Amino acid sequence: NNVGNALVGLCMLVFAGLIAETYLRFVSVETDAYGATLTSQRWHKAYARRNSFYCRDKEWSEEKPADTYRIAFVGDSVTYGWGLKDENDRFSNIVQRRFDETRPGQVEVMNVAWSDWDTQDELEAVERIVPEYHVDEIVLCYLPNDIVKLLPSTESGDLRAIPKPRWINVETSFLLDWLYHRVYARRLPMARDYCDRLWDGYMDPAIWTRHRQTMTQLVDFCSRRDVRLRVVLVPFLRTWGGKFDSAAIHQRVAECFQSLGVSVIDLLPVIQGRDPATLVVNTHDPHPNELAHRLFADAIWTALDRDTGDWPN
């Protein structure tokens, strides 16, 4: 009987595994925080249309239409619209529709973003697009992890990517891949300590000095080119760890840019008091969903609309 029960149990386990493998391989299209799973890679192939600049946006014309004011929203995965199936649900696209309603044909919004960019990458993108596409204004969409590439790797690993297992090739099976990333990898020190390591970076004088230098270079470049620069501080929707303090980081970054004469739009108050579960794309991915993007767009639009007196008529 015991042998028979064990065989029955094994058969049921194999059957359940086949069902799970079939679902994950052919049905599931869902992102994760790092874009590491095979189902997340399928999402990018299915929904992330990219232009020749490798950004998730329409093709931009190098010739700017006459009497058009060009605004480039520059950022990383949140600005990119990570996890959103329809790019029209992003805050930059929503802002474009608001301009189309209030100033038809006068303002063009560009989405210049990539998932792994930090402030240095964004500076390099700005240095390219401003002269090439005659951009009038940069809206830098800053996240607390924009400092991450300055952090040293430790024994717990590099914060920028989940390591591949050495003992098995999980990419041979969607189920094994899912189990590794959703069950095992999230418990690795590099994932568990992510927020606290970011905090340590902001508190490290040498790292902060290097980061501030990059921010200053961005401000100086825009000033020399007579390009308006604004900064939007985009909050993490989920945080963990014993040190990480979103408000303190936002305040430090805001004070830095404001001391350089740059206006700052802080989106942290937008999400305060709200259940993060209602704002993220799924339980395994803390990127903002459609509701969060709408809330962000409302706050950004209010700030933009309040301060447009010096724009061309």
Salt bridges, closest charged atoms under 4 A:
GLU21 OE2 - ARG25 NH2 2.86
GLU30 OE1 - ARG182 NH1 3.56
GLU87 OE2 - ARG49 NH2 2.33
GLU108 OE2 - LYS58 NZ 3.95
GLU108 OE1 - ARG70 NE 2.83
ASP116 OD2 - LYS149 NZ 3.67
ASP121 OD2 - LYS149 NZ 2.50
GLU132 OE1 - ARG128 NE 3.23
ASP136 OD2 - LYS64 NZ 2.81
GLU137 OE2 - ARG230 NE 2.49
ASP158 OD2 - ARG160 NH2 3.16
GLU171 OE2 - LYS164 NZ 2.84
ASP177 OD1 - HIS181 ND1 3.32
ASP193 OD1 - ARG192 NE 3.77
ASP200 OD1 - LYS243 NZ 3.12
ASP266 OD1 - HIS250 ND1 2.75
ASP285 OD1 - HIS287 ND1 2.53
ASP298 OD1 - ARG98 NH2 2.60
ASP307 OD2 - ARG228 NH2 2.40
ASP307 OD2 - ARG230 NH1 3.56
ASP310 OD1 - ARG228 NH1 3.16
